[in-house]
Amino acid sequence: MTLRQRLVDAGHELRVMGAVLVDAYVRPRPRAHDGPLVTVVIAAYNRSEVLRYALASAVGQTYRNLEILVIGDACTDDSERVVAAADDPRVRWINLERNSGSQAGPNQAGLEMARGELIAYLGQDDVWRSDHVALLVADIERTGADVTSAIPSYVWPKPVPVRKLESPRAGAFVPTPATMHRRRAGIAGGGWRNHRDSVLAPDEDFFQRMRDAGARYSRVRALSLLKFASALRPGSYRDGRSDEQAAASRRIESRAFAAREVLAALASMPLRGRYGQHVHVPDDLRARPGGVIAEYRRIRGLQP
């Protein structure tokens, strides 16, 4: 990356940080308290230790008209028991018979089973703020958009306290747990495809095809997601750790949450060139259908 591009990216992220602070403390965003049924899809695979925190953040949403589908990708651990412990009639556990190897399989199953008009996704190792769904429903109802998203804070693994706040530009790629879309838009775009059929990661492929099918995009300039990318954490599926999610669940509801994330992002900007902003995937794998996920699985400690 050239120095010019680094300066452009840094300037853009500073504007994002400013937008987060303005919306958090000066211009609060409207939040929906009731409205259409929302289906929350949580794709899960053998990480019950983090699933409990993701599920708690879904159950604890201020927007209550939810169904929550936790879809196991042929899980063999105690994820079903974690889901049962939530003891909430809105939550259902579905375990696929065959492992699909990526989020695409469970997410497609969730899209097909969903009764909701709106679909939101949550990673099993990520955490929502309690107003996340309320913010996105309000934005879709206000704008008439087919797809909307909030701002996630990417949390790099310890010991480096790096943060990156994602772009709030409408239509720019953001991680799946930051998004919500109309169910009909997902179906019109062809749904989630098997990751082996595209050189793109499943989420990039899915949102690109919705855009190509004519979906209208919006965005909410508010921070409501902590994203813990498992492919940035070597061996994450072997280690059984949940300390980051436990800490996130405590801090995400604090009044000073947005300001602290912005300060962490500012402090860590000089470190990003050293530690990288994305998972490195060799060019030969990136050019091969399914290669990106194969590399992610290797890093996570899973079989190819």
Backbone bond lengths (Angstrom), bond angles and torsions (degrees), N, CA, C in turn:
res aa  C-N    CA-C-N  psi(-1)  N-CA   C-N-CA  omega(-1)  CA-C   N-CA-C  phi
1 M - - - 1.450 - - 1.527 109.31 -
2 T 1.337 117.40 132.53 1.456 121.23 -178.63 1.524 110.35 -73.66
3 L 1.367 114.73 161.99 1.461 119.95 177.82 1.529 110.38 -61.06
4 R 1.343 115.67 -39.79 1.469 119.50 179.34 1.538 110.86 -58.83
5 Q 1.351 116.05 -45.83 1.456 119.32 -178.87 1.522 111.46 -66.05
6 R 1.328 116.32 -36.90 1.470 119.22 177.45 1.518 110.93 -62.69
7 L 1.337 116.47 -40.42 1.460 120.18 179.32 1.528 111.05 -67.11
8 V 1.332 115.72 -39.37 1.471 119.82 177.98 1.524 110.15 -62.93
9 D 1.351 116.23 -46.09 1.460 120.45 -179.71 1.530 111.10 -63.59
10 A 1.339 116.29 -40.77 1.458 119.56 179.52 1.526 110.81 -64.22
11 G 1.332 115.99 -42.02 1.464 119.47 178.22 1.511 111.95 -62.47
12 H 1.330 115.63 -40.36 1.464 118.87 179.22 1.521 110.87 -65.10
13 E 1.322 117.03 -42.62 1.460 118.27 -178.59 1.518 111.25 -67.20
14 L 1.322 117.81 -33.62 1.457 119.50 175.77 1.523 110.67 -62.04
15 R 1.345 116.61 -37.94 1.466 119.45 176.79 1.528 111.00 -65.94
16 V 1.344 115.94 -37.83 1.466 119.56 177.04 1.524 110.03 -62.06
17 M 1.333 116.45 -45.07 1.462 119.92 -179.94 1.520 110.82 -60.53
18 G 1.327 115.88 -41.50 1.465 119.28 178.15 1.511 111.36 -62.13
19 A 1.334 116.78 -41.26 1.466 120.94 179.25 1.525 110.76 -62.99
20 V 1.338 117.09 -40.67 1.461 120.99 178.85 1.524 110.50 -59.90
21 L 1.325 117.27 -46.34 1.457 120.60 -177.47 1.525 111.27 -68.20
22 V 1.334 117.04 -40.40 1.467 119.74 179.23 1.522 110.74 -62.39
23 D 1.318 116.59 -46.27 1.459 119.20 -177.64 1.523 112.22 -71.48
24 A 1.334 117.46 -28.13 1.464 119.68 -179.45 1.521 112.06 -77.46
25 Y 1.337 117.21 -34.84 1.461 118.82 -169.79 1.523 114.72 -121.76
26 V 1.326 117.65 -14.30 1.460 119.88 -176.92 1.522 111.31 -116.89
27 R 1.321 116.79 -44.64 1.459 120.93 -173.97 1.523 109.46 -129.37
28 P 1.331 118.34 77.35 1.467 120.47 -178.63 1.522 111.63 -57.87
29 R 1.316 116.59 141.67 1.451 122.17 179.68 1.531 110.59 -79.31
30 P 1.358 117.51 148.24 1.463 118.99 174.63 1.523 110.94 -65.05
31 R 1.323 115.68 146.76 1.459 121.89 -179.77 1.521 109.09 -127.46
32 A 1.323 116.63 135.98 1.457 121.09 177.72 1.527 109.63 -83.01
33 H 1.323 115.36 138.59 1.468 119.90 177.29 1.523 111.49 -105.53
34 D 1.317 116.37 -23.09 1.457 120.36 173.25 1.526 107.64 -151.13
35 G 1.327 115.94 170.11 1.456 120.52 -176.23 1.511 109.90 153.57
36 P 1.326 116.73 -153.60 1.473 119.78 -175.52 1.523 112.38 -66.50
37 L 1.334 114.18 156.81 1.461 119.91 175.62 1.520 110.07 -63.65
38 V 1.320 116.10 132.49 1.462 123.10 176.59 1.524 108.35 -110.10
39 T 1.320 116.20 129.72 1.460 120.99 173.11 1.514 109.17 -97.60
40 V 1.317 116.62 120.84 1.460 122.20 174.80 1.529 107.74 -97.61
41 V 1.322 116.02 125.26 1.465 121.71 179.69 1.530 108.53 -110.02
42 I 1.326 115.94 121.93 1.464 121.55 175.91 1.523 107.94 -115.09
43 A 1.330 116.59 109.88 1.465 121.52 176.35 1.528 108.14 -80.45
44 A 1.326 116.46 126.85 1.470 120.31 -173.74 1.520 110.87 -128.55
45 Y 1.342 114.67 143.09 1.461 119.09 171.90 1.520 110.71 -152.22
46 N 1.304 116.91 102.65 1.470 125.30 167.59 1.526 114.54 50.08
47 R 1.345 115.91 41.62 1.465 119.73 172.28 1.523 108.74 -138.41
48 S 1.316 115.11 58.73 1.458 119.52 -176.60 1.523 112.05 -60.14
49 E 1.340 116.84 -25.81 1.466 119.90 -177.37 1.525 111.91 -64.53
50 V 1.343 117.97 -30.44 1.463 120.09 177.20 1.529 111.36 -98.02
51 L 1.321 116.65 -27.69 1.465 120.42 -179.44 1.522 111.26 -55.70
52 R 1.327 118.24 -36.55 1.461 120.79 -176.85 1.532 110.97 -59.80
53 Y 1.328 118.08 -34.55 1.466 121.01 -179.01 1.529 111.20 -77.59
54 A 1.322 117.06 -41.19 1.465 120.05 176.37 1.519 110.58 -60.52
55 L 1.324 115.91 -47.42 1.460 120.40 -178.25 1.526 110.98 -62.58
56 A 1.320 117.20 -41.19 1.466 120.14 178.48 1.520 110.99 -60.68
57 S 1.333 117.16 -37.61 1.466 119.43 -179.85 1.525 111.83 -71.84
58 A 1.341 118.02 -25.71 1.460 121.31 175.27 1.527 110.53 -76.58
59 V 1.330 116.62 -45.79 1.466 121.32 -179.95 1.532 110.61 -63.15
60 G 1.320 117.26 -31.73 1.453 121.62 -176.41 1.512 115.69 -85.71
61 Q 1.327 118.91 11.93 1.458 121.09 -179.54 1.534 111.43 -65.79
62 T 1.335 115.76 141.14 1.464 120.54 177.61 1.519 111.23 -68.38
63 Y 1.318 117.93 -27.98 1.466 121.88 172.74 1.522 106.68 -80.19
64 R 1.322 117.18 118.83 1.460 120.81 -166.96 1.523 114.44 -99.91
65 N 1.337 118.52 -15.87 1.466 119.81 -175.21 1.527 109.49 -81.57
66 L 1.344 114.54 72.80 1.466 121.97 -173.81 1.516 110.80 -124.05
67 E 1.326 115.41 150.95 1.457 121.75 155.16 1.527 105.36 -120.02
68 I 1.312 116.56 140.35 1.466 121.53 -175.64 1.517 108.09 -120.43
69 L 1.340 115.37 113.06 1.460 121.45 -179.69 1.521 108.43 -103.05
70 V 1.334 116.35 111.17 1.466 120.90 174.73 1.523 105.97 -96.10
71 I 1.320 115.93 112.68 1.460 120.26 -171.78 1.521 109.51 -112.83
72 G 1.317 114.99 110.32 1.454 120.69 179.89 1.517 111.15 -79.62
73 D 1.314 115.55 138.53 1.467 121.07 177.85 1.531 108.61 -90.34
74 A 1.343 115.03 64.62 1.466 123.00 -174.07 1.532 110.01 59.32
75 C 1.320 116.04 53.66 1.465 121.97 -179.09 1.533 110.53 -67.17
76 T 1.320 115.24 145.68 1.464 121.34 177.13 1.527 111.94 -122.75
77 D 1.325 117.43 6.21 1.469 120.52 179.45 1.533 108.94 -99.26
78 D 1.323 117.36 -157.32 1.463 120.75 -176.38 1.525 112.58 -97.75
79 S 1.346 117.68 29.27 1.471 120.77 179.54 1.528 111.79 -58.43
80 E 1.332 116.66 -38.13 1.476 119.34 179.62 1.523 110.54 -59.91
81 R 1.315 117.36 -39.71 1.463 121.07 179.71 1.532 110.88 -65.92
82 V 1.337 117.05 -38.05 1.464 120.85 177.26 1.527 110.31 -62.22
83 V 1.329 116.36 -42.09 1.460 120.46 179.36 1.525 110.32 -65.52
84 A 1.322 117.63 -43.96 1.464 121.17 179.41 1.520 111.09 -60.92
85 A 1.345 117.18 -34.85 1.462 121.22 -177.97 1.524 112.27 -67.34
86 A 1.346 117.39 -19.10 1.465 120.05 177.12 1.518 110.90 -63.66
87 D 1.343 116.65 -28.81 1.466 122.76 174.39 1.531 111.27 50.58
88 D 1.339 115.69 51.93 1.465 121.75 -179.16 1.525 107.43 -131.55
89 P 1.331 118.81 124.83 1.469 120.98 -176.42 1.526 113.56 -64.80
90 R 1.322 117.49 -14.72 1.467 120.40 179.18 1.524 112.11 -80.26
91 V 1.329 117.10 -10.90 1.465 121.68 -173.47 1.525 110.02 -100.50
92 R 1.349 115.79 132.32 1.465 120.81 176.26 1.528 109.70 -127.06
93 W 1.316 115.98 142.64 1.465 122.91 176.02 1.518 108.84 -106.16
94 I 1.336 116.08 126.72 1.462 122.25 174.90 1.518 107.02 -130.44
95 N 1.328 117.86 123.86 1.463 121.25 -179.85 1.526 108.95 -112.28
96 L 1.337 116.16 117.18 1.458 120.42 -178.35 1.530 110.05 -65.68
97 E 1.325 116.39 147.31 1.459 120.59 -178.05 1.514 112.59 -71.12
98 R 1.342 116.17 -34.00 1.463 120.52 -178.22 1.520 109.86 -122.63
99 N 1.326 115.76 140.28 1.453 121.12 178.86 1.517 110.02 -73.43
100 S 1.333 116.41 128.48 1.469 120.92 -178.91 1.520 112.39 -91.36
101 G 1.335 117.44 -21.18 1.449 120.48 174.45 1.511 116.11 93.64
102 S 1.335 118.62 -4.48 1.464 121.41 177.98 1.517 109.25 -159.39
103 Q 1.325 116.15 174.48 1.459 120.52 179.65 1.520 112.40 -64.99
104 A 1.340 117.90 -18.30 1.460 120.87 -175.07 1.528 111.69 -60.17
105 G 1.336 117.63 -41.28 1.461 120.56 -178.39 1.521 112.55 -63.21
106 P 1.339 119.27 -57.23 1.461 120.15 177.21 1.525 113.43 -60.93
107 N 1.331 118.00 -38.65 1.461 119.50 -179.36 1.527 111.67 -65.46
108 Q 1.345 117.09 -38.89 1.453 119.69 177.27 1.524 111.00 -67.10
109 A 1.323 116.64 -40.39 1.468 119.69 176.16 1.524 110.43 -60.36
110 G 1.337 116.76 -40.95 1.455 120.67 178.12 1.515 112.26 -65.02
111 L 1.332 116.89 -41.39 1.462 120.85 178.13 1.530 110.48 -61.56
112 E 1.321 117.20 -40.12 1.465 121.17 -179.36 1.528 111.96 -70.91
113 M 1.331 117.50 -36.66 1.465 121.33 -177.32 1.527 113.09 -84.09
114 A 1.309 117.81 -17.11 1.458 121.92 -170.52 1.524 112.14 -59.41
115 R 1.317 115.55 135.26 1.453 121.76 171.61 1.523 110.96 -96.40
116 G 1.339 116.80 -14.41 1.452 120.72 -175.86 1.513 113.73 -76.90
117 E 1.328 114.98 152.17 1.472 121.43 173.81 1.523 110.62 -73.07
118 L 1.338 116.07 -30.13 1.458 122.48 -178.43 1.524 109.18 -117.38
119 I 1.344 115.75 143.67 1.464 121.71 -178.10 1.523 108.88 -120.32
120 A 1.320 116.38 130.41 1.467 122.39 172.85 1.516 107.95 -125.09
121 Y 1.318 116.30 147.00 1.465 121.64 -177.59 1.526 109.28 -118.32
122 L 1.322 115.34 146.14 1.465 120.38 176.51 1.517 108.70 -138.21
123 G 1.331 116.86 126.57 1.451 120.84 176.38 1.517 110.63 -69.46
124 Q 1.323 117.20 147.29 1.469 120.73 -177.88 1.521 112.83 -64.94
125 D 1.336 117.38 -17.44 1.465 119.89 -179.82 1.527 112.48 -112.43
126 D 1.347 117.63 12.51 1.460 121.74 179.84 1.521 110.78 -109.12
127 V 1.336 116.40 166.07 1.466 121.29 -175.99 1.523 109.63 -134.54
128 W 1.331 116.53 129.31 1.462 123.08 174.49 1.519 111.05 -92.81
129 R 1.324 115.76 148.32 1.456 121.48 164.26 1.532 107.50 -73.83
130 S 1.313 117.99 154.47 1.466 120.78 -170.78 1.526 114.12 -67.17
131 D 1.333 118.74 -16.30 1.468 120.64 179.25 1.526 112.50 -101.42
132 H 1.326 118.11 10.65 1.472 121.03 -175.67 1.532 111.86 -58.08
133 V 1.314 117.76 -53.86 1.471 120.57 -178.17 1.524 110.58 -64.61
134 A 1.327 117.30 -40.39 1.468 120.93 179.97 1.525 111.66 -60.01
135 L 1.315 117.42 -39.97 1.463 121.49 178.28 1.527 111.53 -64.68
136 L 1.333 116.61 -43.71 1.460 119.84 -175.81 1.525 111.92 -73.01
137 V 1.330 117.44 -39.59 1.470 119.54 176.70 1.526 109.81 -61.55
138 A 1.320 117.48 -44.48 1.464 120.82 -179.94 1.528 110.97 -60.50
139 D 1.318 117.19 -39.14 1.466 120.00 -178.62 1.531 111.25 -68.84
140 I 1.328 117.45 -42.70 1.465 119.82 178.51 1.524 110.52 -63.69
141 E 1.330 117.62 -41.12 1.453 119.80 -179.79 1.524 111.45 -69.33
142 R 1.325 117.16 -33.98 1.470 120.70 -179.56 1.513 111.81 -73.93
143 T 1.348 117.43 -41.58 1.464 121.37 -172.37 1.520 113.68 -96.31
144 G 1.336 117.77 -20.88 1.454 120.38 -173.45 1.513 113.16 75.09
145 A 1.335 117.40 13.34 1.462 121.68 -178.50 1.520 110.95 -68.24
146 D 1.324 115.08 160.04 1.463 121.72 175.11 1.522 111.87 -91.95
147 V 1.325 115.84 -28.38 1.468 122.01 -177.69 1.521 108.19 -137.71
148 T 1.309 117.05 136.14 1.451 120.42 174.11 1.524 109.02 -140.64
149 S 1.326 115.64 167.45 1.467 119.83 -179.01 1.517 109.89 -153.95
150 A 1.323 114.82 155.31 1.458 122.32 173.30 1.526 108.16 -104.49
151 I 1.322 116.59 179.60 1.458 121.95 -179.09 1.526 109.54 -92.01
152 P 1.331 117.60 122.10 1.466 119.52 174.73 1.525 110.99 -92.37
153 S 1.303 115.66 153.37 1.457 121.38 169.20 1.524 107.39 -107.07
154 Y 1.345 116.05 112.68 1.461 120.65 175.51 1.528 108.69 -75.27
155 V 1.314 116.11 130.04 1.460 121.12 -179.96 1.519 108.44 -110.48
156 W 1.329 116.33 113.62 1.459 120.16 176.92 1.527 109.21 -71.94
157 P 1.322 117.67 154.78 1.473 119.86 -179.30 1.515 112.07 -68.72
158 K 1.320 114.76 153.15 1.465 120.19 175.46 1.520 109.16 -63.95
159 P 1.358 118.14 155.39 1.461 127.42 12.20 1.523 114.46 -91.71
160 V 1.345 117.47 4.75 1.465 119.69 -176.75 1.528 109.53 -93.19
161 P 1.333 118.85 118.21 1.470 121.01 -174.95 1.527 112.20 -83.45
162 V 1.330 117.15 58.68 1.457 121.47 -175.57 1.529 110.16 -86.58
163 R 1.337 115.43 140.66 1.455 122.26 173.88 1.534 108.78 -128.96
164 K 1.323 115.54 150.90 1.458 121.23 170.29 1.517 107.62 -141.79
165 L 1.332 116.04 126.94 1.456 120.79 176.61 1.522 108.08 -95.35
166 E 1.329 116.30 130.27 1.459 121.03 -172.65 1.522 111.36 -78.50
167 S 1.340 115.77 158.10 1.456 122.92 -178.58 1.526 111.88 -59.55
168 P 1.375 117.26 137.07 1.460 119.14 175.89 1.521 112.75 -93.11
169 R 1.329 119.12 7.53 1.464 120.96 -176.20 1.520 110.75 -67.25
170 A 1.315 116.91 132.39 1.460 121.41 -179.36 1.522 109.43 -59.46
171 G 1.327 116.83 128.38 1.456 121.23 178.41 1.508 113.64 91.12
172 A 1.355 118.84 -15.33 1.462 120.26 176.44 1.516 109.08 -69.26
173 F 1.331 116.32 148.46 1.465 118.99 -178.59 1.520 110.50 -68.83
174 V 1.321 115.36 132.81 1.457 122.54 170.49 1.526 106.57 -133.63
175 P 1.321 118.84 159.11 1.465 119.95 -177.04 1.525 111.56 -64.32
176 T 1.323 115.23 151.33 1.462 121.99 -175.56 1.526 113.54 -50.80
177 P 1.355 121.08 -43.07 1.468 119.50 -177.10 1.528 114.42 -65.97
178 A 1.336 118.02 -8.75 1.467 120.57 177.37 1.520 112.29 -90.96
179 T 1.338 117.77 -3.69 1.454 120.83 -168.31 1.529 113.59 -110.27
180 M 1.334 113.70 163.21 1.472 123.14 169.47 1.519 106.77 -144.99
181 H 1.339 116.48 142.24 1.466 119.09 177.74 1.516 110.29 -141.97
182 R 1.315 115.34 157.66 1.458 119.78 172.68 1.526 108.35 -68.34
183 R 1.307 115.61 139.30 1.469 119.31 -178.79 1.525 110.69 -57.66
184 R 1.320 116.94 -41.11 1.467 119.93 -177.96 1.527 112.01 -63.84
185 A 1.341 117.25 -29.99 1.464 119.95 178.22 1.519 110.66 -69.62
186 G 1.336 116.28 -38.87 1.457 119.62 177.70 1.513 112.05 -65.08
187 I 1.322 116.73 -39.02 1.462 120.87 178.82 1.524 110.33 -69.75
188 A 1.341 116.70 -41.64 1.464 120.19 179.59 1.525 111.38 -62.25
189 G 1.335 116.61 -31.18 1.457 120.39 179.05 1.516 113.58 -80.64
190 G 1.330 117.56 -3.23 1.459 121.05 177.71 1.505 114.85 97.66
191 G 1.347 117.43 3.05 1.457 120.07 177.93 1.521 112.72 72.29
192 W 1.328 114.31 -171.41 1.463 121.30 -179.68 1.529 109.03 -83.68
193 R 1.331 116.61 125.43 1.462 121.00 179.23 1.524 110.64 -93.78
194 N 1.326 114.83 153.91 1.458 120.92 173.43 1.528 108.94 -54.15
195 H 1.318 116.74 132.38 1.466 119.77 -175.69 1.524 112.81 -63.04
196 R 1.324 117.03 -18.89 1.469 120.35 -179.84 1.530 112.60 -77.36
197 D 1.343 116.52 -5.62 1.465 120.62 -177.70 1.519 113.21 -99.49
198 S 1.337 117.84 4.08 1.459 120.44 -177.12 1.524 110.12 -144.65
199 V 1.329 115.82 149.47 1.464 120.04 174.06 1.530 110.24 -79.79
200 L 1.325 117.22 -14.06 1.457 121.37 178.09 1.520 110.15 -85.50
201 A 1.321 115.76 156.88 1.463 119.82 169.75 1.529 108.13 -64.15
202 P 1.337 118.60 151.97 1.468 120.59 -174.20 1.523 114.36 -55.81
203 D 1.336 117.79 -38.67 1.464 119.19 -178.68 1.522 111.50 -70.03
204 E 1.335 117.47 -42.34 1.461 120.12 176.46 1.519 111.01 -59.66
205 D 1.318 116.28 -43.90 1.463 121.74 179.81 1.525 110.93 -62.01
206 F 1.329 117.84 -46.14 1.455 122.30 -176.93 1.524 111.90 -63.18
207 F 1.328 117.19 -48.98 1.458 119.77 -176.94 1.529 111.71 -71.84
208 Q 1.329 117.56 -30.41 1.459 119.79 175.30 1.531 110.90 -65.75
209 R 1.336 116.59 -40.94 1.468 119.13 -179.21 1.526 111.50 -70.88
210 M 1.330 118.90 -32.86 1.465 119.86 173.16 1.523 110.63 -63.19
211 R 1.343 116.01 -41.44 1.460 120.31 178.22 1.526 110.30 -63.17
212 D 1.333 116.83 -43.82 1.464 120.56 179.61 1.525 111.93 -63.70
213 A 1.342 116.89 -28.18 1.469 120.98 179.77 1.523 112.27 -82.84
214 G 1.326 116.44 1.49 1.459 120.03 174.30 1.515 115.60 100.55
215 A 1.328 118.79 11.40 1.458 120.86 179.35 1.523 110.74 -63.22
216 R 1.334 115.38 139.06 1.465 121.19 177.17 1.530 109.30 -93.05
217 Y 1.326 115.62 133.73 1.467 121.54 -174.17 1.526 111.31 -108.81
218 S 1.320 114.77 144.87 1.452 121.97 172.59 1.522 107.44 -136.02
219 R 1.356 116.76 -175.53 1.456 119.66 175.93 1.507 109.61 -158.90
220 V 1.310 116.05 156.55 1.453 123.88 177.22 1.523 107.44 -112.22
221 R 1.308 116.82 124.75 1.466 119.49 -179.03 1.527 109.77 -87.42
222 A 1.320 114.20 64.13 1.461 120.71 178.30 1.516 108.48 -143.38
223 L 1.319 116.20 146.30 1.459 122.66 -177.40 1.526 109.21 -93.48
224 S 1.351 116.74 117.62 1.469 118.31 -175.63 1.522 113.17 -142.04
225 L 1.330 117.63 15.32 1.465 120.86 -178.05 1.513 110.39 -144.10
226 L 1.331 116.57 134.98 1.460 121.85 167.12 1.518 107.40 -106.21
227 K 1.332 115.10 120.71 1.460 122.54 -173.87 1.522 110.03 -106.67
228 F 1.352 115.77 120.25 1.462 121.92 178.90 1.529 108.15 -112.08
229 A 1.324 117.11 89.85 1.464 120.48 -175.79 1.522 110.18 -66.18
230 S 1.336 116.79 117.20 1.464 120.18 -176.55 1.524 111.85 -67.24
231 A 1.332 117.63 -27.62 1.460 119.98 -179.71 1.528 112.66 -76.00
232 L 1.340 117.30 -6.44 1.465 120.74 171.69 1.528 111.25 -92.25
233 R 1.338 115.34 0.48 1.461 120.73 -175.31 1.527 109.28 -124.27
234 P 1.329 117.50 88.00 1.472 120.14 -177.34 1.526 112.16 -52.15
235 G 1.332 114.93 133.27 1.452 120.30 179.26 1.513 115.01 74.56
236 S 1.342 117.21 16.37 1.468 120.29 -173.36 1.522 112.67 -61.16
237 Y 1.335 118.19 -29.14 1.464 120.29 -179.98 1.534 111.99 -84.84
238 R 1.316 116.95 -6.95 1.472 120.74 177.64 1.518 112.33 -100.39
239 D 1.343 116.36 -29.57 1.459 120.21 -166.23 1.518 114.04 -77.08
240 G 1.334 117.89 -28.63 1.458 120.40 179.73 1.511 114.48 68.78
241 R 1.341 117.48 29.09 1.460 120.99 -177.67 1.527 110.91 -94.22
242 S 1.323 115.88 146.65 1.465 121.07 176.82 1.524 111.48 -141.05
243 D 1.346 117.15 15.70 1.460 120.09 -176.36 1.522 112.15 -63.19
244 E 1.346 117.75 -35.77 1.465 119.59 179.88 1.526 110.79 -66.58
245 Q 1.327 116.53 -42.51 1.471 119.62 -179.90 1.526 111.40 -67.79
246 A 1.319 116.45 -37.50 1.462 119.60 177.97 1.528 110.85 -61.58
247 A 1.334 116.14 -44.65 1.467 120.13 178.67 1.524 110.81 -66.32
248 A 1.338 117.23 -39.19 1.458 121.38 -179.75 1.524 111.44 -62.98
249 S 1.329 116.23 -40.55 1.466 120.16 -179.49 1.519 111.56 -62.44
250 R 1.328 116.47 -30.66 1.469 119.80 178.89 1.518 111.57 -76.76
251 R 1.331 117.76 -39.00 1.466 118.84 -172.14 1.527 114.23 -90.13
252 I 1.341 118.47 -21.38 1.460 119.41 -170.83 1.526 112.80 -68.18
253 E 1.338 117.81 -22.87 1.459 120.39 -179.55 1.523 113.47 -93.49
254 S 1.320 118.25 -1.17 1.466 119.49 -178.45 1.525 110.46 -72.53
255 R 1.306 116.45 151.54 1.468 121.32 -180.00 1.518 110.73 -62.24
256 A 1.316 117.40 -32.69 1.473 121.29 -176.71 1.527 112.54 -88.15
257 F 1.332 118.10 9.20 1.468 121.79 -174.97 1.528 112.25 -53.81
258 A 1.327 117.94 -53.73 1.471 121.12 -175.71 1.527 110.75 -60.85
259 A 1.333 116.52 -44.80 1.463 119.44 -178.23 1.525 111.20 -63.59
260 R 1.323 117.21 -40.17 1.470 120.09 -179.80 1.528 111.24 -66.30
261 E 1.343 117.30 -39.50 1.464 119.90 178.29 1.525 110.82 -66.28
262 V 1.321 117.26 -39.03 1.470 120.76 177.61 1.517 110.23 -64.31
263 L 1.312 117.70 -44.40 1.464 120.43 178.99 1.523 111.10 -62.56
264 A 1.341 116.82 -41.04 1.467 120.19 178.03 1.525 110.40 -63.75
265 A 1.338 116.95 -39.65 1.461 120.37 178.81 1.522 111.22 -65.88
266 L 1.333 117.03 -41.49 1.466 120.30 177.80 1.526 111.12 -63.07
267 A 1.322 116.39 -45.11 1.466 120.63 -177.62 1.518 111.69 -65.47
268 S 1.319 117.43 -28.91 1.463 119.86 -173.78 1.524 113.81 -96.46
269 M 1.336 118.45 -3.54 1.471 119.61 -177.11 1.531 112.94 -55.55
270 P 1.340 120.21 -41.81 1.474 118.84 179.40 1.524 113.82 -66.17
271 L 1.346 118.12 -18.26 1.461 120.97 -176.19 1.523 112.93 -83.66
272 R 1.338 117.48 -17.61 1.450 118.82 -167.09 1.515 113.54 -68.34
273 G 1.314 116.54 -32.58 1.456 117.64 177.88 1.516 111.68 -62.69
274 R 1.333 116.25 -31.34 1.459 121.37 -179.43 1.525 111.60 -77.55
275 Y 1.335 115.85 -40.82 1.460 119.22 -173.36 1.523 113.56 -99.12
276 G 1.341 116.43 -8.51 1.455 119.44 176.29 1.517 112.74 81.76
277 Q 1.328 115.62 155.42 1.455 120.77 -178.15 1.520 111.74 -106.61
278 H 1.316 117.34 -13.61 1.455 120.34 -176.11 1.533 109.35 -140.95
279 V 1.309 114.78 165.43 1.458 119.79 174.20 1.528 108.09 -71.37
280 H 1.321 115.99 131.86 1.464 118.78 178.60 1.521 110.00 -81.36
281 V 1.325 115.56 122.95 1.461 121.76 175.91 1.522 107.43 -118.06
282 P 1.331 118.93 121.37 1.468 121.04 -179.92 1.531 111.37 -53.62
283 D 1.325 115.93 146.80 1.468 121.31 -175.62 1.523 112.45 -57.48
284 D 1.342 117.51 -37.89 1.469 118.80 -178.02 1.520 111.55 -66.34
285 L 1.339 117.05 -34.49 1.461 119.86 176.79 1.522 111.00 -75.03
286 R 1.334 116.90 -38.78 1.463 120.35 -179.14 1.519 111.46 -63.09
287 A 1.333 117.65 -28.98 1.461 121.22 -178.87 1.521 112.90 -84.71
288 R 1.331 117.44 -4.52 1.460 121.45 -176.14 1.523 110.24 -106.18
289 P 1.336 119.13 130.22 1.463 119.98 177.08 1.531 111.11 -52.32
290 G 1.307 115.78 128.94 1.456 121.26 -178.89 1.509 114.59 82.17
291 G 1.336 118.07 -4.00 1.456 121.02 -175.45 1.514 113.88 -67.31
292 V 1.342 117.02 -36.48 1.465 120.29 -179.48 1.531 110.08 -62.28
293 I 1.322 116.52 -46.86 1.465 119.83 -179.00 1.525 110.94 -68.52
294 A 1.327 117.06 -35.21 1.465 119.41 177.38 1.525 110.55 -59.36
295 E 1.336 117.12 -41.68 1.460 120.64 178.75 1.528 111.14 -69.29
296 Y 1.337 116.96 -40.55 1.459 119.91 177.26 1.531 110.63 -59.36
297 R 1.321 116.11 -42.65 1.466 119.99 -179.52 1.531 110.68 -63.84
298 R 1.325 117.06 -40.55 1.466 120.25 179.14 1.530 110.32 -60.93
299 I 1.349 116.27 -44.91 1.455 120.35 -178.94 1.529 110.88 -63.36
300 R 1.304 116.11 -40.44 1.467 120.84 -176.74 1.530 113.12 -72.41
301 G 1.335 116.21 -13.21 1.451 119.37 -179.45 1.517 113.32 92.52
302 L 1.339 116.36 22.22 1.473 121.95 178.04 1.513 110.46 -102.83
303 Q 1.314 115.58 162.28 1.466 119.87 175.45 1.525 109.96 -67.98
304 P 1.325 119.11 147.34 1.464 121.70 178.96 1.531 111.06 -56.93
